[in-house]
């Protein structure tokens, strides 16, 4: 089954003899790198979700933290950053904001004054029922006109790509390379490194 949009654009109805929106995009982006297409799709997902999160005073960065905490409340700040896939500095900034809003609390566990653990407040836990359906709406919207077979193929391909790239990163680390911080890259780019 061909993936098409289930509803035409209101501003520019598609005539019978013109290629549909998907066909036009495929023609325009036929030579584009897969990495660029994945980045554009990810950006579109984030923007669509951000529009829905904004009325709840939650940014996409907050969402990534809350999503992990809804499943694993009480993680250390470091473990939370790792599971969310963001730097510790970014996590600390997001947590400061989430704490100010009243969605999380940071505390030291008895007997461990080194690690800071993050717990959802009652208000933060309650957000799950409001926000998860918004993310599901974005997923559902993104899948309009896409068959189950196409979706299964897409999942398989994306997982295989992620595994290939994780293997590459692991090999780089084993050969003595490491992921530089954003700050390090900035210094290198400005000639200070």
PyMOL commands that set and color helices and strands:
alter all, ss='L'
color gray80, all
select helices_A, chain A and resi 21-28+34-56+60-71+77-84+88-101+122-142+148-174+182-189
alter helices_A, ss='H'
color red, helices_A
select strands_A, chain A and resi 104-109+112-120
alter strands_A, ss='S'
color yellow, strands_A
deselect
rebuild
show_as cartoon
